[in-house]
Amino acid sequence: MTMGIAIVQSSTENIAEHKAAWIELYGQEIYKFTNKKYTPWCDPKSAIKLGFAKLGFVSKFITPQRKSYKHKAITSLIELLRQLGVRIAPSNIQLSNVDSNTSINEVALWLVNKTGETTINDQSLIVPVMVMMCSDSQQIKAIFTGGEWMSYREGLTEIHSGQYFKNDKEGKRKVRTFIKDTLKTKELRDKPTILYCKAENIRQAWTGLQDTQISNQGLSFGERNDPLFEEFKGLRVIRLRNSETPEWFAVDGEKTSGFVTGLLKKEQSDRIFYSLGNKSAQMTGKNSDSRIKNPTISWGHPSLLEITIAYYQPEDDLTELAAIAHESRKGILQYEDCLEVPRILHYAKQIDEYVLISNVIEEENENGEV
């Protein structure tokens, strides 16, 4: 098997510990077994990534001899910078009822799920992680079970040594305890904080954020049939959902509706909004076309993201909170289009690839992205 490795490390003294491995690895046609019995164990990427993580290196793979190789090389290098915690600039978000000189925390909660097929002992495991950045800082921090707040880069390289929970009733209780305890750490306690989470990802463990459980009484970390509500000063919780929203939609009216973008409010609800990103760069120039004239052309619409303000402070403007979530889908260096979720939740989701079990397989596309 042929493999090339480039070590990316800064010579600047104050960030000299920032180092990464950029690995050129030939595609699965080189190492894939024809016998399905051995297929899960043939992909070397997880073992390589784990090895470098134990040395403190983040890593990124690129496959040579693919289409758009030059473009892919650029984007994968930028992705390495993301893993190192590099941001273009602070978010500088503000809330109208918070002093403009006060920093606002943006936090994301993500539950990494590993099924029995992707673990050594065939157990279904869950790993809760949280990522934080401040409105006046370019730093990104992460925390996982059994650890403390650390740099995002350290979180990526150390999470493989964290605590994993079984995906059962007791494991889900431990997840809720982790969330509650983390919200009470000195970094977040009583400070202006926006917590993002995804409904499809967290609702089985944190039942207090299910539609029928959201309450003005506070946040519940108890069982579904025995809620225990608590109040958290300064905290706002925004629950997001997109896999259960309509794929096609339009603003009501008699005129023909084209691509709709922006922030929309759900009728008869103060908490629920819908975020529509800008039209994809791949769809540019199709404003004058129609599916009737060109039935074979892809007409994908920007995905509809549901924004639910699940918990807020008494003087909050809920539309303002929804607008912050909507605008936060932009601002990632390697992506021209809007993200599926706010950028801090995007960072949290990416930690999944560093929760390394020996036989997890990553797929690659025709451009060599893995």
Rosetta blueprint (number, residue, H / E / L):
1 M L
2 T L
3 M E
4 G E
5 I E
6 A E
7 I E
8 V E
9 Q E
10 S L
11 S L
12 T L
13 E H
14 N H
15 I H
16 A L
17 E L
18 H L
19 K E
20 A E
21 A E
22 W E
23 I E
24 E E
25 L E
26 Y L
27 G L
28 Q H
29 E H
30 I H
31 Y H
32 K L
33 F L
34 T L
35 N L
36 K H
37 K H
38 Y H
39 T H
40 P H
41 W H
42 C L
43 D L
44 P L
45 K H
46 S H
47 A H
48 I H
49 K H
50 L H
51 G H
52 F H
53 A H
54 K H
55 L L
56 G L
57 F L
58 V E
59 S E
60 K E
61 F E
62 I E
63 T L
64 P L
65 Q L
66 R L
67 K L
68 S L
69 Y H
70 K H
71 H H
72 K H
73 A H
74 I H
75 T H
76 S H
77 L H
78 I H
79 E H
80 L H
81 L H
82 R H
83 Q H
84 L L
85 G L
86 V L
87 R L
88 I L
89 A L
90 P L
91 S L
92 N L
93 I L
94 Q L
95 L L
96 S L
97 N L
98 V L
99 D L
100 S L
101 N L
102 T L
103 S L
104 I L
105 N E
106 E E
107 V E
108 A E
109 L E
110 W E
111 L E
112 V E
113 N E
114 K E
115 T L
116 G H
117 E H
118 T H
119 T L
120 I L
121 N L
122 D L
123 Q L
124 S L
125 L E
126 I E
127 V E
128 P E
129 V E
130 M E
131 V E
132 M E
133 M E
134 C E
135 S L
136 D L
137 S L
138 Q L
139 Q L
140 I E
141 K E
142 A E
143 I E
144 F E
145 T L
146 G L
147 G L
148 E L
149 W L
150 M E
151 S E
152 Y H
153 R H
154 E H
155 G H
156 L H
157 T H
158 E H
159 I H
160 H H
161 S H
162 G L
163 Q L
164 Y L
165 F E
166 K E
167 N L
168 D L
169 K H
170 E H
171 G H
172 K H
173 R H
174 K H
175 V H
176 R H
177 T H
178 F H
179 I H
180 K H
181 D H
182 T H
183 L H
184 K L
185 T L
186 K L
187 E L
188 L L
189 R L
190 D L
191 K L
192 P L
193 T E
194 I E
195 L E
196 Y E
197 C E
198 K E
199 A H
200 E H
201 N H
202 I H
203 R L
204 Q L
205 A L
206 W L
207 T H
208 G H
209 L H
210 Q L
211 D L
212 T L
213 Q L
214 I L
215 S E
216 N L
217 Q L
218 G E
219 L E
220 S E
221 F L
222 G L
223 E E
224 R L
225 N L
226 D E
227 P L
228 L L
229 F E
230 E E
231 E L
232 F L
233 K L
234 G L
235 L E
236 R E
237 V E
238 I E
239 R E
240 L E
241 R E
242 N L
243 S L
244 E L
245 T L
246 P L
247 E L
248 W L
249 F L
250 A L
251 V L
252 D L
253 G L
254 E L
255 K L
256 T L
257 S L
258 G L
259 F L
260 V L
261 T L
262 G E
263 L E
264 L E
265 K E
266 K L
267 E L
268 Q L
269 S L
270 D L
271 R L
272 I E
273 F E
274 Y E
275 S E
276 L E
277 G L
278 N L
279 K L
280 S L
281 A H
282 Q H
283 M H
284 T L
285 G L
286 K L
287 N L
288 S L
289 D L
290 S L
291 R L
292 I L
293 K L
294 N L
295 P L
296 T L
297 I L
298 S L
299 W L
300 G L
301 H L
302 P L
303 S L
304 L E
305 L E
306 E E
307 I E
308 T E
309 I E
310 A E
311 Y E
312 Y L
313 Q L
314 P L
315 E L
316 D L
317 D L
318 L H
319 T H
320 E H
321 L H
322 A H
323 A H
324 I H
325 A H
326 H H
327 E H
328 S L
329 R L
330 K L
331 G L
332 I L
333 L L
334 Q L
335 Y L
336 E L
337 D L
338 C L
339 L L
340 E L
341 V L
342 P L
343 R H
344 I H
345 L H
346 H H
347 Y H
348 A H
349 K H
350 Q H
351 I H
352 D H
353 E H
354 Y H
355 V L
356 L L
357 I L
358 S L
359 N L
360 V L
361 I L
362 E L
363 E L
364 E L
365 N L
366 E L
367 N L
368 G L
369 E E
370 V L
